[in-house]
């Protein structure tokens, strides 16, 4: 499990998530609704993309083990 937390995919996903949250906070602080929405959408997308990438890699690994 420790390797999952040190994987490049996970670290990039965390960085994208934190940057998106930062963007949302910036949008809220300067009262710019567009920036706030962009940050929220990017937060959701970064989580979804990470989940998809992990599922894809796990699926390919299972397929390779079956051969």
Rosetta blueprint (number, residue, H / E / L):
1 X L
2 X H
3 X H
4 X H
5 X H
6 X L
7 X L
8 X H
9 X H
10 X H
11 X H
12 X H
13 X H
14 X H
15 X H
16 X H
17 X H
18 X H
19 X H
20 X H
21 X H
22 X H
23 X H
24 X H
25 X H
26 X H
27 X H
28 X H
29 X H
30 X L
31 X L
32 X L
33 X H
34 X H
35 X H
36 X H
37 X H
38 X H
39 X H
40 X H
41 X H
42 X H
43 X H
44 X H
45 X H
46 X H
47 X H
48 X H
49 X H
50 X H
51 X H
52 X H
53 X H
54 X H
55 X H
56 X H
57 X H
58 X H
59 X H
60 X H
61 X H
62 X H
63 X H
64 X H
65 X H
66 X H
67 X L
